[in-house]
Amino acid sequence: VGSASAGRPSSSGMAPKKAAVASKTAARDACAGSLFVPWAMISIAVAIVFAAIIAAFVLPWPASDGRVPGLSRLSDQDAGFSHGGFLEHFSKEHNDSLLWGTYRPGVLLGVKSRTFPESVVAGLMWTSASDKSGEWRADASKLRHTCEESDTRQGLKFGFSEHDGASYGKQLIEDPSNKLSLQTYFYKTGPRSWALRVAGNTSKGKKALFFYLGIDAEYAADSGSSGVSSVILEQEGDVTVLAGKTPSLGAFRLRAVLGKGSSPALVSQRKVVPWAAPKGTPIVSVKDALLQGLRAAGGSEATPSLLTSPVNVGTPEAIIVLQVVVQQTFELDINLDTGPADALPLSGPALTSKLQEASDKFLSRFERTFGLKEQKGISQDEAAFAQSALSAMLGGLGYFYGSSKVKRGDGGSIDAPLRPLFTAVPSRSFFPRGFLWDEGFHQLLVGRWDPAISRDVIAHWFGLMREDGWIPREQILGSEAASKVPDWAVPQHPSHANPPTLLLAVEALLENARLDSGDGTSAVDADTARWLAALFPAMERWFAWFRTSQAGVKPGSFRWHGRDPNDGKLNAMTLSSGLDDYPRASAVSDEERHVDLHSWIAFGAGVLARVAEFAGEPQGKISELRRMHNELVQSLDDFHWDAKRKRYCDYGLHSNENRYVPHIVVKCGTADRSESVEHTMTREEFAGLKSGKNTRPCPAKFPQFMFPLGDGQGGLMTREKFAPKKKETLQFVDHVGYVSLFPLLLRLLPPDSPRLPELLDLLGDPARGLWSDFGLRSLAKGDKMYLRDNAPGDAPYWRGPIWINCNFLAVNALRFYASQEGPSKERAAELLERLSSNLVRNMFENFQRTGYLWEQYNPEDGKGQRTHPFNGWSSLIVLIMAG
């Protein structure tokens, strides 16, 4: 399996989420609560949904023992928000502007309404088609729908080249297996309406397109939703019309028309064949339902017949599919609106003109926001790369609704309350769901582009917070999100944290919203001020949870909770940190102290102090937070500065003198062999087992030796184990990597700190092993754990590869210290220029070669590796380019 990840499961090239899941050993937690759904509804529907939101928001979380408290209302303050908080913050205009969007990041082309408990969803599937001997057939093996890495390895390329996050998006799709090129466009024709264009050309043969419209009502019954949700075929012919309604959205109408230049083939004498999925088909199963429908029409398993039996006009359905067979050049225009029945659709030349206007507007806004060409003088190709990186992030915004599972102390799990979440996702193909550790980085870029969207996303995340202040780190809400996560990996542990990166985004929003008063004081704009005031109680509660739940044994110290000494790894994972397999103390103990966590908490106190100031909190609270921040920064030296090695280190039960010994992996079971575990033994112990000298090779609970495991190549599977040369004692942990730099990365050190030159040298001296021509390595090249597997098949994740999120923190910190007077100013400026240049050059070259942003980059040759496309924090390269 791939390495487990708390920030995300690592991708080791396995099936989507065997690695991702094996990679996400961290229990998937999720809880709940979001707020701001777009209303824009008729008055009664508005009232119903508004009441539903309030009810959902104020319901308390289940207690830690799994009991569900009564459904009594909590006050806003008890729920973690100040009176009037988030529910009143976002205007109707704002919510209307985000009512529709490409909010289904896990599919190649999808649209969704930001409503709950029902959402209206649309999507597209396609495959190759043929009509040999007058019988229409489809190629089942090439039917595209969801974003899959397995398809990208066969040459499929997809991604938004332009997207503004709200009203416009352009995506390019190259599908060599189907010999098809597509351009898809999403365009908001009004607050409650949109147009979709699918334009393409085929280099060979005919292609079958399957556009569908349906109702995602997975949790409607659980939410107590009343009213009928359905879609009907209203009209066939040159213009196909679907109509529908939901309690939250009201009535809507969709029109589909082929462009004049298209030459569709006739199937059953129809250009468009409408077909209804079987009753009860969930949206997540629409592809399977379509394949069953094709096979029911005839043909074989591999080449079923195309649809020939249309749905009846006026029959209520949950999902209706429109089949169109195209060839050569084609254009399909689709309009959906919730206005009057006689509203004119926007298609053909009129839509083409609007799309061009939207494209021009996006490009102009991009240059105004980032100034890459005029101010930075970059090339047109580099500008297109940056535009694609931003668009990949904004096109990865998703809207989810569902219930997640949280671990109980007895090993079971409980279902959290139903909640919506508006969030960006790390990868449309591999991680199409929300991750807390990632989202703070995502919002640094989103907030620079559109602060209102970023405030909305962050508000949704804080709406997921439990009463005690815990926010689950991974959100698997709804069947589409859960479809790539195995059941065992879903529940999350309520004592496990994740880095509080949302504070990075809050800090950036605050700084970007500052207004110069002219009298030496500063303020923020009115929208940001109101938002900060509403947000502060939730931030304060979250911060308090961190300080108490992740406290170390020694007062004032901190450790990531959740390391498992029996996880079978070379070094027990620290999933909560987000740095997964980054090496920590060799033995797990309560005495551990983690310098990155201490740095995050010190940083958090500083951000909270600034937020409190602009949120109008009492001066006493502001002063207390500043005092806490200063004390935490000072205690970094007390707890983590290793004067001998002149760097910050973790502390714990550890041996810095060691070796790694191969052990043979065997299966041991109970006496009846009904249960079994993997166990390791030395080669000597295994030889003794074979000779009969080792009569008790297995642990007491699983005493029955079963068999050794193979390595898949005719030999025995081996697993390295840590073998200390000296007894493990409490001491500083001698590993060099990102963790060593965290006081620098989070800008905690004063510009005149005597520690700063040491850290700059550690960062920038190639001989120290972190610096490379492609970016900063996650672990120094000379470290014993550098690029060392953590277990068989568990490739190194944070043990050398280059990650853009931490490199961005380094660039940001270097820019800060280069702007401050002090002895390290010139050195910081020099490293800033070199590091930025290396990152931009390498990522641009990879993009030119592959067409993708990657999850991480190889520390030896700079090539992108693991998950792709990775539209998450790797998109921060835009901010690095913009300076």
WOTA-V339459 format. One record per backbone hydrogen bond with DSSP energy under -1.0 kcal/mol. NH is the residue of the N-H (numbers start at 1). CO is the residue of the C=O. E is the energy in kcal/mol with one decimal. If there is no record, write none. Layout:
# WOTA-V339459
nh=NH co=CO e=E
nh=NH co=CO e=E
This chain:
# WOTA-V339459
nh=5 co=23 e=-3.6
nh=10 co=3 e=-1.8
nh=18 co=15 e=-3.7
nh=19 co=15 e=-1.6
nh=22 co=18 e=-3.6
nh=23 co=19 e=-2.3
nh=24 co=21 e=-1.3
nh=28 co=489 e=-1.4
nh=38 co=114 e=-1.1
nh=46 co=42 e=-2.5
nh=47 co=43 e=-2.0
nh=48 co=44 e=-2.3
nh=49 co=45 e=-2.6
nh=50 co=46 e=-2.8
nh=51 co=47 e=-2.3
nh=52 co=48 e=-2.0
nh=53 co=49 e=-2.5
nh=54 co=50 e=-2.2
nh=55 co=51 e=-2.7
nh=56 co=52 e=-2.8
nh=57 co=53 e=-2.8
nh=58 co=54 e=-2.3
nh=59 co=55 e=-1.0
nh=63 co=67 e=-2.8
nh=66 co=63 e=-2.2
nh=79 co=75 e=-2.1
nh=80 co=77 e=-1.4
nh=81 co=76 e=-3.0
nh=85 co=82 e=-2.2
nh=88 co=84 e=-1.1
nh=95 co=91 e=-2.4
nh=96 co=92 e=-2.9
nh=97 co=93 e=-2.0
nh=99 co=96 e=-1.5
nh=101 co=112 e=-1.4
nh=103 co=101 e=-2.0
nh=107 co=104 e=-1.9
nh=108 co=145 e=-3.0
nh=111 co=122 e=-2.0
nh=112 co=101 e=-2.4
nh=113 co=120 e=-1.7
nh=114 co=99 e=-3.6
nh=115 co=113 e=-1.8
nh=119 co=216 e=-1.7
nh=121 co=214 e=-2.6
nh=122 co=111 e=-2.5
nh=123 co=212 e=-1.8
nh=124 co=109 e=-1.2
nh=125 co=210 e=-2.0
nh=126 co=144 e=-1.2
nh=127 co=208 e=-1.6
nh=129 co=206 e=-2.7
nh=130 co=137 e=-2.1
nh=134 co=131 e=-1.7
nh=135 co=132 e=-2.1
nh=137 co=130 e=-3.0
nh=138 co=304 e=-3.0
nh=139 co=128 e=-2.1
nh=140 co=302 e=-2.3
nh=142 co=139 e=-1.1
nh=143 co=140 e=-1.2
nh=144 co=126 e=-2.9
nh=147 co=106 e=-2.6
nh=152 co=148 e=-1.5
nh=153 co=149 e=-2.0
nh=155 co=152 e=-1.6
nh=156 co=151 e=-2.1
nh=157 co=174 e=-2.4
nh=161 co=170 e=-2.2
nh=162 co=170 e=-1.6
nh=164 co=168 e=-2.4
nh=169 co=186 e=-2.1
nh=170 co=162 e=-3.4
nh=171 co=184 e=-2.7
nh=172 co=159 e=-2.1
nh=173 co=182 e=-2.6
nh=174 co=157 e=-2.6
nh=175 co=180 e=-2.8
nh=180 co=175 e=-2.0
nh=181 co=201 e=-2.1
nh=182 co=173 e=-3.0
nh=183 co=199 e=-3.2
nh=184 co=171 e=-2.4
nh=185 co=197 e=-2.4
nh=186 co=169 e=-2.6
nh=187 co=195 e=-2.5
nh=188 co=167 e=-2.8
nh=190 co=193 e=-1.4
nh=193 co=190 e=-1.3
nh=194 co=336 e=-2.5
nh=195 co=187 e=-3.1
nh=196 co=334 e=-3.1
nh=197 co=185 e=-2.1
nh=198 co=332 e=-2.6
nh=199 co=183 e=-2.9
nh=200 co=330 e=-2.1
nh=201 co=181 e=-1.8
nh=202 co=328 e=-1.5
nh=203 co=179 e=-1.6
nh=207 co=326 e=-2.7
nh=208 co=127 e=-2.6
nh=209 co=324 e=-3.5
nh=210 co=125 e=-3.2
nh=211 co=322 e=-2.3
nh=212 co=123 e=-2.5
nh=213 co=320 e=-2.2
nh=214 co=121 e=-2.7
nh=215 co=318 e=-2.1
nh=216 co=119 e=-3.2
nh=217 co=215 e=-1.0
nh=220 co=217 e=-1.3
nh=223 co=219 e=-1.8
nh=224 co=221 e=-1.3
nh=225 co=220 e=-2.4
nh=230 co=245 e=-1.6
nh=231 co=317 e=-3.0
nh=232 co=243 e=-3.3
nh=234 co=241 e=-2.7
nh=235 co=241 e=-1.7
nh=240 co=256 e=-2.4
nh=241 co=235 e=-2.4
nh=242 co=254 e=-2.9
nh=243 co=232 e=-2.3
nh=244 co=252 e=-2.3
nh=245 co=230 e=-1.6
nh=246 co=250 e=-1.5
nh=250 co=246 e=-2.6
nh=252 co=244 e=-2.6
nh=253 co=337 e=-2.5
nh=254 co=242 e=-3.5
nh=255 co=335 e=-2.7
nh=256 co=240 e=-2.5
nh=257 co=333 e=-2.5
nh=259 co=331 e=-3.4
nh=262 co=259 e=-1.6
nh=265 co=325 e=-2.1
nh=267 co=270 e=-2.4
nh=270 co=267 e=-1.2
nh=273 co=323 e=-2.4
nh=275 co=321 e=-2.9
nh=277 co=319 e=-1.9
nh=281 co=278 e=-1.9
nh=285 co=282 e=-1.7
nh=286 co=283 e=-1.8
nh=289 co=285 e=-2.6
nh=290 co=286 e=-2.3
nh=291 co=287 e=-2.4
nh=292 co=288 e=-2.2
nh=293 co=289 e=-2.3
nh=294 co=290 e=-2.7
nh=295 co=291 e=-2.5
nh=296 co=292 e=-2.1
nh=297 co=293 e=-1.1
nh=300 co=303 e=-1.5
nh=305 co=298 e=-2.3
nh=306 co=136 e=-1.0
nh=311 co=274 e=-1.5
nh=314 co=233 e=-2.6
nh=315 co=312 e=-1.5
nh=317 co=231 e=-2.7
nh=320 co=213 e=-2.5
nh=321 co=275 e=-3.9
nh=322 co=211 e=-4.1
nh=323 co=273 e=-2.6
nh=324 co=209 e=-2.5
nh=326 co=207 e=-3.0
nh=330 co=200 e=-2.5
nh=332 co=198 e=-2.3
nh=333 co=257 e=-2.7
nh=334 co=196 e=-2.9
nh=335 co=255 e=-2.8
nh=336 co=194 e=-2.7
nh=337 co=253 e=-2.2
nh=343 co=340 e=-1.9
nh=352 co=348 e=-2.3
nh=353 co=349 e=-2.4
nh=354 co=350 e=-1.7
nh=355 co=351 e=-2.7
nh=356 co=352 e=-2.0
nh=357 co=353 e=-2.1
nh=358 co=354 e=-2.4
nh=359 co=355 e=-2.3
nh=360 co=356 e=-2.6
nh=361 co=357 e=-2.4
nh=362 co=358 e=-2.3
nh=363 co=359 e=-2.5
nh=364 co=360 e=-2.3
nh=365 co=361 e=-2.4
nh=366 co=362 e=-2.6
nh=367 co=363 e=-1.9
nh=368 co=364 e=-2.2
nh=369 co=365 e=-2.4
nh=370 co=366 e=-2.6
nh=371 co=367 e=-2.1
nh=376 co=371 e=-1.0
nh=378 co=372 e=-1.7
nh=383 co=379 e=-2.1
nh=384 co=380 e=-2.3
nh=385 co=381 e=-2.0
nh=386 co=382 e=-2.3
nh=387 co=383 e=-2.6
nh=388 co=384 e=-2.2
nh=389 co=385 e=-2.1
nh=390 co=386 e=-2.4
nh=391 co=387 e=-2.5
nh=392 co=388 e=-2.5
nh=393 co=389 e=-1.6
nh=394 co=390 e=-2.5
nh=395 co=391 e=-3.1
nh=397 co=394 e=-1.4
nh=398 co=423 e=-3.7
nh=399 co=103 e=-1.8
nh=400 co=421 e=-2.8
nh=402 co=419 e=-2.0
nh=406 co=414 e=-2.3
nh=407 co=492 e=-3.5
nh=408 co=412 e=-2.8
nh=411 co=408 e=-1.6
nh=414 co=406 e=-2.3
nh=416 co=404 e=-3.8
nh=419 co=402 e=-2.2
nh=421 co=400 e=-2.5
nh=423 co=398 e=-2.3
nh=427 co=431 e=-1.0
nh=431 co=427 e=-1.0
nh=433 co=431 e=-2.2
nh=436 co=473 e=-3.2
nh=439 co=435 e=-2.2
nh=440 co=436 e=-1.0
nh=442 co=438 e=-2.2
nh=443 co=439 e=-2.5
nh=446 co=442 e=-2.2
nh=447 co=443 e=-2.3
nh=449 co=445 e=-1.7
nh=450 co=446 e=-3.6
nh=454 co=450 e=-1.8
nh=455 co=451 e=-2.7
nh=456 co=452 e=-1.8
nh=457 co=453 e=-2.5
nh=458 co=454 e=-2.6
nh=459 co=455 e=-2.1
nh=460 co=456 e=-2.1
nh=461 co=457 e=-2.1
nh=462 co=458 e=-2.4
nh=463 co=459 e=-1.6
nh=464 co=461 e=-1.5
nh=465 co=462 e=-1.4
nh=466 co=470 e=-2.9
nh=469 co=466 e=-2.1
nh=475 co=434 e=-2.7
nh=482 co=478 e=-2.1
nh=483 co=479 e=-1.3
nh=485 co=482 e=-2.0
nh=489 co=486 e=-1.4
nh=490 co=487 e=-1.5
nh=492 co=405 e=-1.2
nh=496 co=493 e=-1.8
nh=501 co=499 e=-2.5
nh=503 co=500 e=-1.7
nh=504 co=501 e=-1.3
nh=505 co=501 e=-1.3
nh=506 co=502 e=-2.5
nh=507 co=503 e=-2.5
nh=508 co=504 e=-2.2
nh=509 co=505 e=-2.6
nh=510 co=506 e=-2.4
nh=511 co=507 e=-2.6
nh=512 co=508 e=-2.7
nh=513 co=509 e=-1.2
nh=514 co=511 e=-1.1
nh=515 co=523 e=-3.6
nh=517 co=521 e=-1.2
nh=523 co=515 e=-1.4
nh=525 co=513 e=-1.2
nh=529 co=525 e=-2.5
nh=530 co=526 e=-2.4
nh=531 co=527 e=-2.1
nh=532 co=528 e=-3.0
nh=533 co=529 e=-2.2
nh=534 co=530 e=-2.0
nh=535 co=531 e=-2.4
nh=536 co=532 e=-2.3
nh=539 co=535 e=-2.3
nh=540 co=536 e=-2.9
nh=541 co=537 e=-2.0
nh=542 co=538 e=-2.4
nh=543 co=539 e=-2.7
nh=544 co=540 e=-2.1
nh=545 co=541 e=-2.1
nh=546 co=542 e=-1.9
nh=547 co=543 e=-2.2
nh=548 co=544 e=-1.7
nh=549 co=545 e=-3.0
nh=550 co=546 e=-1.9
nh=552 co=557 e=-2.9
nh=557 co=554 e=-2.3
nh=559 co=550 e=-2.4
nh=567 co=564 e=-1.5
nh=570 co=790 e=-2.7
nh=574 co=580 e=-2.7
nh=577 co=574 e=-1.1
nh=578 co=575 e=-1.8
nh=582 co=579 e=-2.7
nh=587 co=653 e=-2.2
nh=592 co=589 e=-1.2
nh=593 co=651 e=-2.7
nh=594 co=558 e=-2.6
nh=598 co=594 e=-2.2
nh=599 co=595 e=-2.1
nh=600 co=596 e=-2.3
nh=601 co=597 e=-2.3
nh=602 co=598 e=-2.3
nh=603 co=599 e=-2.8
nh=604 co=600 e=-2.6
nh=605 co=601 e=-2.1
nh=606 co=602 e=-1.6
nh=607 co=603 e=-2.3
nh=608 co=604 e=-2.8
nh=609 co=605 e=-1.9
nh=610 co=606 e=-1.7
nh=611 co=607 e=-2.7
nh=612 co=608 e=-3.0
nh=613 co=609 e=-1.6
nh=614 co=610 e=-1.7
nh=615 co=611 e=-1.9
nh=617 co=612 e=-2.5
nh=622 co=618 e=-1.8
nh=623 co=619 e=-2.7
nh=624 co=620 e=-2.0
nh=625 co=621 e=-2.2
nh=626 co=622 e=-2.1
nh=627 co=623 e=-2.4
nh=628 co=624 e=-2.4
nh=629 co=625 e=-2.5
nh=630 co=626 e=-2.5
nh=631 co=627 e=-2.4
nh=632 co=628 e=-2.5
nh=633 co=629 e=-2.2
nh=634 co=630 e=-2.3
nh=635 co=631 e=-2.4
nh=639 co=635 e=-2.5
nh=640 co=636 e=-2.5
nh=641 co=637 e=-1.2
nh=642 co=647 e=-2.6
nh=646 co=642 e=-2.0
nh=647 co=642 e=-1.2
nh=649 co=640 e=-2.6
nh=651 co=593 e=-2.3
nh=652 co=731 e=-2.4
nh=654 co=729 e=-2.9
nh=659 co=723 e=-1.7
nh=661 co=721 e=-2.5
nh=663 co=719 e=-1.8
nh=664 co=681 e=-2.9
nh=665 co=717 e=-2.3
nh=666 co=679 e=-3.4
nh=667 co=707 e=-3.0
nh=668 co=677 e=-2.7
nh=669 co=704 e=-3.1
nh=670 co=675 e=-2.1
nh=673 co=670 e=-1.7
nh=677 co=668 e=-2.7
nh=679 co=666 e=-2.9
nh=681 co=664 e=-1.9
nh=686 co=682 e=-2.5
nh=687 co=683 e=-2.4
nh=688 co=684 e=-2.2
nh=689 co=685 e=-1.8
nh=690 co=686 e=-2.0
nh=691 co=687 e=-1.9
nh=693 co=688 e=-1.5
nh=694 co=688 e=-2.0
nh=695 co=693 e=-1.0
nh=704 co=669 e=-2.6
nh=706 co=667 e=-2.7
nh=709 co=665 e=-2.7
nh=711 co=715 e=-2.0
nh=717 co=709 e=-2.9
nh=719 co=663 e=-2.8
nh=721 co=661 e=-2.1
nh=723 co=659 e=-2.8
nh=725 co=657 e=-2.7
nh=729 co=654 e=-2.3
nh=731 co=652 e=-2.3
nh=733 co=650 e=-2.6
nh=735 co=733 e=-1.8
nh=738 co=778 e=-1.9
nh=741 co=738 e=-1.5
nh=742 co=739 e=-1.1
nh=744 co=741 e=-1.5
nh=745 co=741 e=-2.8
nh=746 co=742 e=-2.3
nh=747 co=744 e=-2.0
nh=748 co=743 e=-2.3
nh=753 co=750 e=-2.4
nh=759 co=755 e=-2.1
nh=760 co=756 e=-2.6
nh=761 co=757 e=-2.1
nh=762 co=758 e=-2.2
nh=763 co=759 e=-2.5
nh=764 co=760 e=-2.7
nh=765 co=761 e=-2.2
nh=768 co=765 e=-2.2
nh=769 co=766 e=-1.2
nh=777 co=770 e=-3.4
nh=780 co=736 e=-3.2
nh=781 co=769 e=-1.2
nh=783 co=780 e=-1.7
nh=786 co=783 e=-1.8
nh=787 co=799 e=-3.3
nh=788 co=785 e=-2.1
nh=790 co=794 e=-2.1
nh=794 co=791 e=-2.6
nh=795 co=793 e=-1.1
nh=802 co=857 e=-3.1
nh=807 co=803 e=-1.5
nh=808 co=804 e=-2.6
nh=809 co=805 e=-1.9
nh=810 co=806 e=-1.9
nh=811 co=807 e=-2.5
nh=812 co=808 e=-3.0
nh=813 co=809 e=-2.4
nh=814 co=810 e=-2.8
nh=815 co=811 e=-2.3
nh=816 co=812 e=-1.8
nh=817 co=813 e=-2.7
nh=818 co=814 e=-2.2
nh=825 co=822 e=-1.5
nh=828 co=824 e=-2.5
nh=829 co=825 e=-2.1
nh=830 co=826 e=-2.2
nh=831 co=827 e=-2.3
nh=832 co=828 e=-2.4
nh=833 co=829 e=-2.0
nh=834 co=830 e=-2.0
nh=835 co=831 e=-3.0
nh=836 co=832 e=-2.3
nh=837 co=833 e=-2.0
nh=838 co=834 e=-2.4
nh=839 co=835 e=-2.4
nh=840 co=836 e=-2.5
nh=841 co=837 e=-2.5
nh=842 co=838 e=-2.3
nh=843 co=839 e=-2.5
nh=844 co=840 e=-2.4
nh=845 co=841 e=-2.2
nh=846 co=842 e=-2.2
nh=847 co=843 e=-2.3
nh=848 co=844 e=-2.6
nh=849 co=845 e=-1.9
nh=850 co=846 e=-2.8
nh=851 co=847 e=-2.3
nh=855 co=867 e=-2.0
nh=856 co=865 e=-1.4
nh=857 co=802 e=-2.1
nh=858 co=863 e=-3.0
nh=862 co=858 e=-1.7
nh=865 co=856 e=-2.5
nh=870 co=853 e=-2.1
nh=872 co=426 e=-1.4
nh=875 co=872 e=-2.5
nh=876 co=873 e=-1.8
nh=877 co=874 e=-1.4
nh=878 co=875 e=-2.1
nh=880 co=876 e=-1.8
nh=881 co=877 e=-2.5
nh=882 co=878 e=-2.1
nh=883 co=879 e=-1.1
